Amino acid sequence: MTEATTLAAAANSPDPAVGLRAVLALRRLLEKLETIQVANARRRGWSWQSIAESLEVSRQAVHKKHARVDPADVLPTPKGR
């Protein structure tokens, strides 16, 4: 089972303590994944507008949240570089 699958199952727990901890962990995982994919898109030359449209948010929102993230800090260096 993947981490996301395990957390999704736990989020459905009838025990609120378990469910809420799982929701928090999913939120943190989602933020990490978003950061990685925005960095990936920027490295590939995507505009802030294109990223914003994919995430269904404003260009300003995605830029404010991710503009200071250096893709090199988030993504491994491609082989051959």
N, CA, C and O atoms as CSV, one atom per row, in Angstrom:
chain,resi,resn,atom,element,x,y,z
A,1,MET,N,N,0.833,-1.174,0.000
A,1,MET,CA,C,0.000,0.000,0.000
A,1,MET,C,C,0.890,1.254,0.000
A,1,MET,O,O,1.913,1.279,0.684
A,2,THR,N,N,0.520,2.271,-0.743
A,2,THR,CA,C,1.294,3.499,-0.751
A,2,THR,C,C,0.938,4.351,0.456
A,2,THR,O,O,-0.076,4.122,1.114
A,3,GLU,N,N,1.775,5.327,0.736
A,3,GLU,CA,C,1.515,6.236,1.849
A,3,GLU,C,C,0.169,6.932,1.680
A,3,GLU,O,O,-0.602,7.032,2.634
A,4,ALA,N,N,-0.115,7.411,0.477
A,4,ALA,CA,C,-1.374,8.111,0.225
A,4,ALA,C,C,-2.569,7.189,0.437
A,4,ALA,O,O,-3.576,7.600,1.013
A,5,THR,N,N,-2.466,5.961,-0.020
A,5,THR,CA,C,-3.556,5.001,0.142
A,5,THR,C,C,-3.789,4.697,1.614
A,5,THR,O,O,-4.932,4.638,2.065
A,6,THR,N,N,-2.725,4.508,2.352
A,6,THR,CA,C,-2.829,4.243,3.788
A,6,THR,C,C,-3.474,5.423,4.507
A,6,THR,O,O,-4.351,5.245,5.353
A,7,LEU,N,N,-3.031,6.629,4.161
A,7,LEU,CA,C,-3.594,7.817,4.802
A,7,LEU,C,C,-5.053,8.031,4.425
A,7,LEU,O,O,-5.859,8.430,5.266
A,8,ALA,N,N,-5.396,7.771,3.181
A,8,ALA,CA,C,-6.789,7.917,2.747
A,8,ALA,C,C,-7.691,6.949,3.515
A,8,ALA,O,O,-8.802,7.303,3.907
A,9,ALA,N,N,-7.210,5.745,3.721
A,9,ALA,CA,C,-7.992,4.770,4.491
A,9,ALA,C,C,-8.141,5.242,5.933
A,9,ALA,O,O,-9.221,5.132,6.513
A,10,ALA,N,N,-7.074,5.760,6.509
A,10,ALA,CA,C,-7.130,6.237,7.890
A,10,ALA,C,C,-8.045,7.454,8.021
A,10,ALA,O,O,-8.697,7.631,9.051
A,11,ALA,N,N,-8.097,8.290,6.987
A,11,ALA,CA,C,-8.960,9.471,7.022
A,11,ALA,C,C,-10.424,9.087,7.102
A,11,ALA,O,O,-11.256,9.899,7.507
A,12,ASN,N,N,-10.745,7.875,6.727
A,12,ASN,CA,C,-12.122,7.376,6.760
A,12,ASN,C,C,-12.446,6.681,8.087
A,12,ASN,O,O,-13.513,6.086,8.241
A,13,SER,N,N,-11.524,6.762,9.031
A,13,SER,CA,C,-11.713,6.085,10.318
A,13,SER,C,C,-12.888,6.687,11.089
A,13,SER,O,O,-13.113,7.897,11.044
A,14,PRO,N,N,-13.635,5.838,11.794
A,14,PRO,CA,C,-14.703,6.372,12.641
A,14,PRO,C,C,-14.151,7.095,13.877
A,14,PRO,O,O,-14.880,7.830,14.542
A,15,ASP,N,N,-12.868,6.888,14.182
A,15,ASP,CA,C,-12.217,7.560,15.315
A,15,ASP,C,C,-11.727,8.929,14.837
A,15,ASP,O,O,-10.819,8.999,14.009
A,16,PRO,N,N,-12.313,10.017,15.345
A,16,PRO,CA,C,-11.913,11.335,14.882
A,16,PRO,C,C,-10.422,11.629,15.062
A,16,PRO,O,O,-9.833,12.317,14.228
A,17,ALA,N,N,-9.812,11.137,16.108
A,17,ALA,CA,C,-8.388,11.386,16.330
A,17,ALA,C,C,-7.560,10.786,15.200
A,17,ALA,O,O,-6.633,11.422,14.697
A,18,VAL,N,N,-7.891,9.574,14.805
A,18,VAL,CA,C,-7.193,8.911,13.704
A,18,VAL,C,C,-7.486,9.626,12.393
A,18,VAL,O,O,-6.571,9.912,11.620
A,19,GLY,N,N,-8.741,9.910,12.145
A,19,GLY,CA,C,-9.138,10.562,10.902
A,19,GLY,C,C,-8.522,11.936,10.727
A,19,GLY,O,O,-8.049,12.267,9.640
A,20,LEU,N,N,-8.520,12.735,11.771
A,20,LEU,CA,C,-7.974,14.080,11.673
A,20,LEU,C,C,-6.460,14.077,11.506
A,20,LEU,O,O,-5.918,14.907,10.776
A,21,ARG,N,N,-5.773,13.154,12.173
A,21,ARG,CA,C,-4.322,13.030,11.966
A,21,ARG,C,C,-4.026,12.654,10.523
A,21,ARG,O,O,-3.070,13.151,9.927
A,22,ALA,N,N,-4.846,11.778,9.966
A,22,ALA,CA,C,-4.662,11.368,8.576
A,22,ALA,C,C,-4.926,12.526,7.622
A,22,ALA,O,O,-4.209,12.690,6.635
A,23,VAL,N,N,-5.940,13.322,7.904
A,23,VAL,CA,C,-6.232,14.499,7.068
A,23,VAL,C,C,-5.046,15.460,7.094
A,23,VAL,O,O,-4.649,15.974,6.048
A,24,LEU,N,N,-4.484,15.706,8.256
A,24,LEU,CA,C,-3.320,16.583,8.369
A,24,LEU,C,C,-2.143,16.017,7.566
A,24,LEU,O,O,-1.478,16.756,6.839
A,25,ALA,N,N,-1.889,14.733,7.691
A,25,ALA,CA,C,-0.791,14.116,6.952
A,25,ALA,C,C,-1.031,14.181,5.442
A,25,ALA,O,O,-0.097,14.413,4.675
A,26,LEU,N,N,-2.271,13.978,5.016
A,26,LEU,CA,C,-2.598,14.100,3.588
A,26,LEU,C,C,-2.387,15.523,3.094
A,26,LEU,O,O,-1.871,15.729,1.996
A,27,ARG,N,N,-2.779,16.499,3.891
A,27,ARG,CA,C,-2.590,17.899,3.515
A,27,ARG,C,C,-1.102,18.199,3.333
A,27,ARG,O,O,-0.711,18.861,2.371
A,28,ARG,N,N,-0.276,17.712,4.257
A,28,ARG,CA,C,1.175,17.933,4.145
A,28,ARG,C,C,1.751,17.226,2.919
A,28,ARG,O,O,2.604,17.776,2.223
A,29,LEU,N,N,1.289,16.025,2.662
A,29,LEU,CA,C,1.745,15.288,1.480
A,29,LEU,C,C,1.338,16.026,0.211
A,29,LEU,O,O,2.138,16.141,-0.717
A,30,LEU,N,N,0.123,16.521,0.159
A,30,LEU,CA,C,-0.367,17.257,-0.995
A,30,LEU,C,C,0.474,18.507,-1.249
A,30,LEU,O,O,0.796,18.817,-2.396
A,31,GLU,N,N,0.827,19.220,-0.191
A,31,GLU,CA,C,1.651,20.426,-0.346
A,31,GLU,C,C,3.019,20.079,-0.929
A,31,GLU,O,O,3.532,20.795,-1.789
A,32,LYS,N,N,3.610,18.976,-0.459
A,32,LYS,CA,C,4.903,18.545,-1.001
A,32,LYS,C,C,4.784,18.177,-2.480
A,32,LYS,O,O,5.627,18.555,-3.294
A,33,LEU,N,N,3.738,17.443,-2.811
A,33,LEU,CA,C,3.540,17.036,-4.208
A,33,LEU,C,C,3.312,18.240,-5.109
A,33,LEU,O,O,3.841,18.292,-6.219
A,34,GLU,N,N,2.529,19.208,-4.642
A,34,GLU,CA,C,2.295,20.408,-5.435
A,34,GLU,C,C,3.604,21.158,-5.675
A,34,GLU,O,O,3.873,21.599,-6.792
A,35,THR,N,N,4.406,21.301,-4.641
A,35,THR,CA,C,5.687,21.993,-4.775
A,35,THR,C,C,6.584,21.294,-5.786
A,35,THR,O,O,7.225,21.945,-6.611
A,36,ILE,N,N,6.628,19.977,-5.721
A,36,ILE,CA,C,7.452,19.208,-6.660
A,36,ILE,C,C,6.963,19.401,-8.089
A,36,ILE,O,O,7.773,19.611,-8.991
A,37,GLN,N,N,5.663,19.333,-8.311
A,37,GLN,CA,C,5.136,19.435,-9.670
A,37,GLN,C,C,5.199,20.860,-10.229
A,37,GLN,O,O,5.384,21.041,-11.432
A,38,VAL,N,N,5.050,21.862,-9.379
A,38,VAL,CA,C,5.230,23.235,-9.848
A,38,VAL,C,C,6.689,23.445,-10.242
A,38,VAL,O,O,6.971,24.054,-11.275
A,39,ALA,N,N,7.611,22.949,-9.432
A,39,ALA,CA,C,9.033,23.053,-9.781
A,39,ALA,C,C,9.322,22.313,-11.087
A,39,ALA,O,O,10.086,22.797,-11.923
A,40,ASN,N,N,8.724,21.164,-11.257
A,40,ASN,CA,C,8.877,20.383,-12.489
A,40,ASN,C,C,8.374,21.185,-13.692
A,40,ASN,O,O,9.039,21.248,-14.726
A,41,ALA,N,N,7.216,21.787,-13.550
A,41,ALA,CA,C,6.647,22.588,-14.641
A,41,ALA,C,C,7.536,23.791,-14.955
A,41,ALA,O,O,7.783,24.090,-16.123
A,42,ARG,N,N,8.015,24.478,-13.925
A,42,ARG,CA,C,8.877,25.642,-14.147
A,42,ARG,C,C,10.180,25.226,-14.833
A,42,ARG,O,O,10.656,25.918,-15.732
A,43,ARG,N,N,10.749,24.110,-14.414
A,43,ARG,CA,C,11.980,23.626,-15.027
A,43,ARG,C,C,11.759,23.336,-16.513
A,43,ARG,O,O,12.670,23.503,-17.324
A,44,ARG,N,N,10.565,22.908,-16.860
A,44,ARG,CA,C,10.233,22.589,-18.261
A,44,ARG,C,C,9.721,23.796,-19.044
A,44,ARG,O,O,9.279,23.665,-20.185
A,45,GLY,N,N,9.787,24.965,-18.421
A,45,GLY,CA,C,9.452,26.186,-19.135
A,45,GLY,C,C,8.004,26.631,-19.076
A,45,GLY,O,O,7.616,27.546,-19.802
A,46,TRP,N,N,7.201,26.012,-18.238
A,46,TRP,CA,C,5.803,26.419,-18.122
A,46,TRP,C,C,5.717,27.823,-17.529
A,46,TRP,O,O,6.515,28.196,-16.669
A,47,SER,N,N,4.760,28.577,-17.988
A,47,SER,CA,C,4.508,29.905,-17.428
A,47,SER,C,C,3.709,29.756,-16.134
A,47,SER,O,O,3.087,28.725,-15.877
A,48,TRP,N,N,3.746,30.821,-15.330
A,48,TRP,CA,C,2.929,30.819,-14.114
A,48,TRP,C,C,1.450,30.712,-14.471
A,48,TRP,O,O,0.677,30.090,-13.743
A,49,GLN,N,N,1.060,31.311,-15.582
A,49,GLN,CA,C,-0.336,31.249,-16.014
A,49,GLN,C,C,-0.745,29.817,-16.338
A,49,GLN,O,O,-1.832,29.387,-15.952
A,50,SER,N,N,0.103,29.077,-17.038
A,50,SER,CA,C,-0.217,27.683,-17.390
A,50,SER,C,C,-0.328,26.811,-16.152
A,50,SER,O,O,-1.212,25.959,-16.057
A,51,ILE,N,N,0.578,27.029,-15.200
A,51,ILE,CA,C,0.526,26.265,-13.944
A,51,ILE,C,C,-0.757,26.604,-13.196
A,51,ILE,O,O,-1.448,25.712,-12.703
A,52,ALA,N,N,-1.074,27.900,-13.112
A,52,ALA,CA,C,-2.278,28.332,-12.409
A,52,ALA,C,C,-3.532,27.717,-13.021
A,52,ALA,O,O,-4.423,27.271,-12.299
A,53,GLU,N,N,-3.601,27.695,-14.338
A,53,GLU,CA,C,-4.762,27.105,-15.001
A,53,GLU,C,C,-4.879,25.618,-14.682
A,53,GLU,O,O,-5.983,25.115,-14.473
A,54,SER,N,N,-3.762,24.917,-14.645
A,54,SER,CA,C,-3.787,23.489,-14.325
A,54,SER,C,C,-4.257,23.236,-12.895
A,54,SER,O,O,-4.928,22.241,-12.621
A,55,LEU,N,N,-3.898,24.146,-11.985
A,55,LEU,CA,C,-4.284,24.005,-10.581
A,55,LEU,C,C,-5.613,24.679,-10.260
A,55,LEU,O,O,-6.109,24.600,-9.136
A,56,GLU,N,N,-6.189,25.351,-11.277
A,56,GLU,CA,C,-7.445,26.073,-11.117
A,56,GLU,C,C,-7.375,27.110,-9.999
A,56,GLU,O,O,-8.263,27.209,-9.152
A,57,VAL,N,N,-6.283,27.880,-10.030
A,57,VAL,CA,C,-6.108,29.010,-9.123
A,57,VAL,C,C,-5.643,30.197,-9.968
A,57,VAL,O,O,-5.403,30.053,-11.166
A,58,SER,N,N,-5.519,31.354,-9.351
A,58,SER,CA,C,-5.037,32.516,-10.099
A,58,SER,C,C,-3.525,32.444,-10.285
A,58,SER,O,O,-2.815,31.779,-9.531
A,59,ARG,N,N,-3.063,33.143,-11.304
A,59,ARG,CA,C,-1.622,33.218,-11.554
A,59,ARG,C,C,-0.929,33.837,-10.342
A,59,ARG,O,O,0.149,33.395,-9.945
A,60,GLN,N,N,-1.548,34.857,-9.760
A,60,GLN,CA,C,-0.974,35.529,-8.609
A,60,GLN,C,C,-0.838,34.573,-7.418
A,60,GLN,O,O,0.165,34.597,-6.705
A,61,ALA,N,N,-1.851,33.737,-7.214
A,61,ALA,CA,C,-1.823,32.811,-6.077
A,61,ALA,C,C,-0.688,31.797,-6.204
A,61,ALA,O,O,0.048,31.551,-5.248
A,62,VAL,N,N,-0.556,31.214,-7.390
A,62,VAL,CA,C,0.486,30.201,-7.564
A,62,VAL,C,C,1.869,30.850,-7.534
A,62,VAL,O,O,2.814,30.260,-7.010
A,63,HIS,N,N,1.996,32.043,-8.082
A,63,HIS,CA,C,3.284,32.741,-8.066
A,63,HIS,C,C,3.677,33.094,-6.633
A,63,HIS,O,O,4.821,32.884,-6.228
A,64,LYS,N,N,2.729,33.630,-5.869
A,64,LYS,CA,C,3.003,34.009,-4.479
A,64,LYS,C,C,3.445,32.800,-3.658
A,64,LYS,O,O,4.351,32.897,-2.831
A,65,LYS,N,N,2.802,31.672,-3.891
A,65,LYS,CA,C,3.084,30.470,-3.108
A,65,LYS,C,C,4.401,29.805,-3.505
A,65,LYS,O,O,5.091,29.251,-2.649
A,66,HIS,N,N,4.761,29.852,-4.798
A,66,HIS,CA,C,5.880,29.036,-5.272
A,66,HIS,C,C,7.042,29.803,-5.902
A,66,HIS,O,O,8.040,29.186,-6.276
A,67,ALA,N,N,6.948,31.110,-6.029
A,67,ALA,CA,C,7.980,31.866,-6.754
A,67,ALA,C,C,9.365,31.748,-6.129
A,67,ALA,O,O,10.367,31.793,-6.843
A,68,ARG,N,N,9.437,31.603,-4.846
A,68,ARG,CA,C,10.739,31.540,-4.171
A,68,ARG,C,C,11.341,30.139,-4.146
A,68,ARG,O,O,12.461,29.952,-3.672
A,69,VAL,N,N,10.611,29.166,-4.650
A,69,VAL,CA,C,11.105,27.783,-4.660
A,69,VAL,C,C,12.037,27.598,-5.842
A,69,VAL,O,O,11.654,27.840,-6.986
A,70,ASP,N,N,13.250,27.171,-5.569
A,70,ASP,CA,C,14.213,26.873,-6.628
A,70,ASP,C,C,14.011,25.423,-7.046
A,70,ASP,O,O,14.163,24.522,-6.221
A,71,PRO,N,N,13.668,25.175,-8.323
A,71,PRO,CA,C,13.470,23.790,-8.762
A,71,PRO,C,C,14.655,22.878,-8.431
A,71,PRO,O,O,14.466,21.687,-8.184
A,72,ALA,N,N,15.853,23.417,-8.425
A,72,ALA,CA,C,17.035,22.611,-8.120
A,72,ALA,C,C,17.009,22.099,-6.679
A,72,ALA,O,O,17.621,21.076,-6.371
A,73,ASP,N,N,16.302,22.807,-5.800
A,73,ASP,CA,C,16.200,22.377,-4.408
A,73,ASP,C,C,15.151,21.295,-4.206
A,73,ASP,O,O,15.153,20.602,-3.189
A,74,VAL,N,N,14.246,21.151,-5.188
A,74,VAL,CA,C,13.111,20.234,-5.057
A,74,VAL,C,C,13.272,18.995,-5.922
A,74,VAL,O,O,12.887,17.893,-5.531
A,75,LEU,N,N,13.848,19.190,-7.106
A,75,LEU,CA,C,13.951,18.111,-8.078
A,75,LEU,C,C,15.383,17.622,-8.228
A,75,LEU,O,O,16.323,18.409,-8.115
A,76,PRO,N,N,15.554,16.341,-8.479
A,76,PRO,CA,C,16.904,15.865,-8.751
A,76,PRO,C,C,17.395,16.417,-10.095
A,76,PRO,O,O,16.593,16.700,-10.986
A,77,THR,N,N,18.688,16.566,-10.229
A,77,THR,CA,C,19.268,17.033,-11.486
A,77,THR,C,C,19.113,15.950,-12.536
A,77,THR,O,O,19.452,14.794,-12.283
A,78,PRO,N,N,18.594,16.309,-13.739
A,78,PRO,CA,C,18.445,15.303,-14.799
A,78,PRO,C,C,19.797,14.699,-15.165
A,78,PRO,O,O,20.817,15.387,-15.148
A,79,LYS,N,N,19.797,13.416,-15.496
A,79,LYS,CA,C,21.033,12.732,-15.885
A,79,LYS,C,C,21.585,13.367,-17.151
A,79,LYS,O,O,20.835,13.793,-18.029
A,80,GLY,N,N,22.896,13.421,-17.228
A,80,GLY,CA,C,23.541,13.976,-18.404
A,80,GLY,C,C,23.791,15.456,-18.291
A,80,GLY,O,O,24.199,16.092,-19.263
A,81,ARG,N,N,23.552,16.028,-17.105
A,81,ARG,CA,C,23.783,17.472,-16.895
A,81,ARG,C,C,24.759,17.681,-15.785
A,81,ARG,O,O,25.085,18.822,-15.456
